[in-house]
């Protein structure tokens, strides 16, 4: 399906310059840029929709933050390993 989008001449020159640097035709370059932007918007939308999915009441283990939780559970395996070697 072919569509026509009018763009300013100056923008067309810039697109040609960037497309050429990637060894692509202008249309292929623009399609890549548009898809990248659509994926970014979709990701942002998904993050906004999931913002309240993890409540503190349902997941108290995350009260100190996700990074602290991950650090704690990662160190648990070290502690079990050390206890096994001592025992």
Secondary structure, 3 states (H helix, E strand, C coil): CCCCCCCCHHHHHHHHHHHHHCCCCHHHHHHHHHHHHHHHHHHHHHHHHCCCCCCCCCCHHHCCCHHHHHHHHHHHHHHHHHHHHHC
